[in-house]
Amino acid sequence: MKALNPYLNFNGKTEEVFTFYKSIFGGEFAMLMRFKDVPSDVQMDGCVDGEPDKDESNLIMHVALPIGNNVLMGSDVPGHMPAAVSGNSITLSINVESKEEADRVYAALAEGGDAMMPMDIMFWGDYFGMLKDKYDIQWMVNYSQGHQPPRE
C-alpha cells in the first residue's frame, strides 16, 4: 500500500477545523475545493441545473492537509447527503500504486457491502471509487494517474 489517509466529515465547520489544524501542524493545503468549484457539467446529487444549493455552495467539497508523510482530508456534509458528521462517521481514503491494485482493493472491500460509486476516472483525473464495507465503514479508493484529462 502507498498510503492510508483519514477523511473527516463535518456539518459546515470543515474550513474552521482545518484552519485550526493548519495552525497547529503548519504547512499549506494540498487542495481546497468548494462545492461551487465543481464543473457545471459534472452531475452531483443535490444540485439544481448543475449548481449546488446556494446556501451550501461555499461549503468544502474536499480539503487535504499534509502532515508529515500523511494527509488529513475532509469535507462538509451538505443537506442532500446522508448525515455523516464528526463523532459518528469516518471515511477511510486509501491511495494505491496502480489501477489494478485499486480494482483489487475496491472489490475485496465491497464484497458483502455497498459499492456506492464504482471505480472510474473522475473529472479531476484520478481513478476513484467509494464504497461501504460489510462493517459499515466507508472507504474511498484512489489511484492518482498524474491528473490526466478526464475520459471522453
C-alpha atoms as one frame of an Amber mdcrd trajectory, in Angstrom:
protein
   0.000   0.000   0.000   1.068   3.527  -0.701  -0.914   5.441   1.958  -3.919
   5.290   4.276  -5.339   8.763   4.969  -8.136   9.659   7.408 -11.071  11.596
   5.926 -13.242  13.588   8.328 -16.753  14.936   7.747 -18.323  17.974   9.406
 -21.589  19.910   9.234 -20.356  23.210   7.792 -17.264  23.526  10.005 -14.617
  21.892   7.826 -12.883  25.152   6.907 -12.775  26.247  10.555 -11.499  22.846
  11.740  -8.832  22.521   9.042  -7.645  26.103   9.534  -7.215  25.200  13.210
  -5.277  22.005  12.319  -3.129  24.001   9.892  -2.289  26.480  12.674  -1.084
  23.568  14.788   0.685  21.367  12.222   1.822  24.067   9.771   2.109  23.598
   6.043  -0.313  24.528   3.293  -3.416  22.834   1.973  -2.539  20.497  -0.882
  -6.111  21.019  -2.111  -9.138  23.026  -1.076 -12.203  22.712  -3.296 -15.660
  24.069  -2.558 -18.904  22.629  -3.903 -19.246  25.738  -6.111 -15.896  24.795
  -7.755 -17.265  21.589  -9.274 -17.543  21.995 -13.061 -21.138  22.691 -14.121
 -21.151  19.692 -16.479 -20.478  17.276 -13.593 -23.726  15.840 -12.246 -23.892
  15.664  -8.458 -26.781  14.644  -6.230 -28.492  17.638  -4.687 -27.539  20.042
  -7.471 -30.149  22.004  -9.397 -29.253  22.706 -13.032 -25.684  21.619 -12.285
 -25.338  24.119  -9.419 -25.112  23.311  -5.702 -27.661  24.782  -3.300 -26.791
  28.493  -2.899 -26.624  28.162   0.895 -24.182  25.271   0.599 -22.098  26.289
  -2.423 -19.301  27.676  -0.254 -19.005  24.505   1.813 -15.821  22.461   1.450
 -16.130  19.578  -1.017 -12.556  18.422  -0.337  -9.588  19.662   1.658  -6.213
  17.968   2.087  -3.616  18.951   4.681  -0.262  17.151   4.509   1.008  16.250
   7.965   4.426  14.605   7.856   4.191  11.716   5.400   0.408  11.587   5.785
  -2.532  13.641   4.586  -5.517  14.577   6.721  -8.528  15.106   4.469 -12.103
  16.190   4.952 -15.303  17.720   3.661 -18.554  19.292   4.739 -21.759  17.272
   4.513 -24.414  19.215   2.561 -28.070  18.703   3.382 -28.677  16.413   0.372
 -26.049  13.895   1.526 -26.518  11.242   4.206 -25.787  12.512   7.706 -22.134
  11.677   8.216 -20.555  14.005  10.713 -17.627  14.148  13.069 -18.200  11.850
  16.003 -20.406   9.314  14.269 -18.753   8.613  10.925 -15.363   8.351   9.294
 -14.374   7.608   5.733 -11.023   5.962   5.137  -9.282   7.075   1.959  -6.651
   4.711   0.648  -4.242   5.590  -2.150  -2.786   2.694  -4.078   0.071   2.342
  -6.551  -1.738   1.029  -9.643  -5.115   0.812 -11.345  -5.049  -2.965 -10.890
  -4.428  -2.615  -7.168  -7.295  -0.113  -6.935  -9.660  -2.628  -8.580  -8.460
  -5.447  -6.310  -8.772  -3.434  -3.093 -12.159  -1.998  -4.103 -13.583  -5.440
  -4.972 -12.326  -7.030  -1.769 -13.668  -4.240   0.459 -17.018  -4.080  -1.374
 -17.695  -7.832  -1.007 -20.762  -8.101   1.213 -21.021  -4.320   1.421 -22.383
  -1.485  -0.702 -20.492  -0.395  -3.843 -21.699   3.231  -3.748 -19.529   4.629
  -6.573 -17.740   2.097  -8.821 -14.120   2.705  -9.767 -13.867   5.132 -12.679
 -11.755   8.016 -13.953 -13.057  11.177 -12.293 -13.227  14.749 -13.608 -10.056
  15.639 -11.662  -8.151  12.839 -13.426  -7.799  10.166 -10.730  -9.165   6.623
 -10.831 -11.557   6.680  -7.880 -14.394   4.794  -6.218 -16.422   4.836  -2.992
 -17.971   2.011  -1.012 -19.222   0.974   2.385 -17.800  -2.341   3.559 -19.818
  -5.056   5.275 -18.996  -3.467   8.624 -20.484  -0.094   7.557 -17.060   1.566
   7.267 -16.924   3.987   4.354 -13.911   3.826   2.020 -12.588   5.854  -0.866
 -10.115   4.030  -3.103  -7.897   6.270  -5.217  -5.171   5.810  -7.792  -3.596
   9.076  -8.907  -2.787   8.881 -12.598  -0.875  12.145 -12.688  -4.037  14.242
 -13.127  -4.652  13.309 -16.743  -7.650  14.819 -18.539 -10.961  13.046 -17.864
 -12.227  10.401 -20.251 -14.334  11.452 -23.247
